[in-house]
Amino acid sequence: MKRLGSRFARMAVIFVTTAVLVEALVGDKGFLATIRARREYDELARQIARMRTENAQLRETARALREAPATIEELARRELGLLRPGETLFIIKDVPPPKP
């Protein structure tokens, strides 16, 4: 009888230990969930850094547009194809070479 109780106690300890280890590995706050959360955090941190850089560039562009008329003119010429009065626009098209 003593032997049966000792064996049961040993099996119970093994079962509880196994259950605790499994929960520690794959549970909601287990090791694998922690690794996933760390990867997600790192990716989000990289996205935030990229967005901050882009935001700084956009702020600089906005400042240049507010403070530098030449910047506005350059953008109008490039993006909208605008000309000053008296300027003439020449469009040069590539002509394919004659076939032999």
C-alpha positions in Angstrom: 0.0 0.0 0.0 2.8 2.3 0.9 4.4 1.6 -2.5 1.2 2.5 -4.3 0.9 5.9 -2.5 4.6 6.6 -3.2 4.1 5.8 -6.9 1.0 7.9 -7.1 2.8 10.9 -5.5 5.7 10.5 -7.9 3.3 10.4 -10.9 1.4 13.4 -9.5 4.6 15.4 -9.2 5.7 14.5 -12.7 2.2 15.5 -14.1 2.2 18.8 -12.3 5.7 19.6 -13.4 4.9 18.8 -17.0 1.8 20.9 -16.9 3.7 23.9 -15.4 6.4 23.5 -18.0 3.9 23.4 -20.9 2.1 26.4 -19.6 5.4 28.3 -19.2 6.2 27.6 -22.8 3.0 28.0 -24.7 0.6 29.7 -22.3 -0.8 33.2 -22.8 2.2 34.7 -21.0 4.6 31.9 -21.8 8.0 31.9 -23.3 6.8 31.6 -27.0 4.2 34.4 -26.5 6.9 36.6 -25.0 9.2 36.0 -28.1 6.3 36.8 -30.4 5.5 40.0 -28.5 9.2 41.0 -28.6 9.3 40.5 -32.4 6.1 42.5 -32.9 7.5 45.3 -30.6 10.7 45.4 -32.6 8.8 45.7 -35.9 6.6 48.4 -34.5 9.7 50.3 -33.2 11.2 50.2 -36.7 7.9 51.5 -38.2 7.8 54.3 -35.7 11.5 55.2 -36.6 10.7 55.3 -40.3 7.6 57.4 -39.7 9.5 59.9 -37.6 12.1 60.2 -40.3 9.4 60.7 -43.0 7.6 63.2 -40.7 10.8 65.2 -40.3 11.3 65.3 -44.0 7.7 66.5 -44.5 8.1 69.2 -41.9 11.3 70.4 -43.7 9.4 70.4 -47.1 6.5 72.4 -45.5 9.0 74.9 -44.0 10.7 75.3 -47.3 7.4 75.9 -49.0 6.4 78.5 -46.5 9.7 80.4 -46.4 11.2 80.0 -49.9 9.3 81.3 -52.9 12.0 79.7 -55.2 10.9 76.3 -53.8 7.3 76.9 -54.7 8.3 78.1 -58.2 10.6 75.1 -58.7 7.8 72.7 -57.7 5.2 74.5 -59.9 7.5 74.2 -62.9 8.4 70.6 -62.3 5.0 69.2 -61.1 2.6 71.4 -63.1 4.7 72.3 -66.1 4.1 76.1 -65.5 6.0 78.8 -67.4 6.7 82.4 -66.7 5.2 85.0 -69.0 7.4 85.3 -72.1 9.0 81.9 -71.7 8.6 79.4 -74.6 8.3 75.7 -74.0 10.1 73.3 -76.4 9.1 69.6 -76.4 11.8 67.4 -77.9 10.7 63.9 -78.7 13.0 61.0 -79.4 12.8 59.9 -83.0 13.7 56.3 -83.6 16.6 55.8 -86.0 15.7 54.7 -89.5 15.6 51.0 -90.2 18.4 49.7 -92.5 
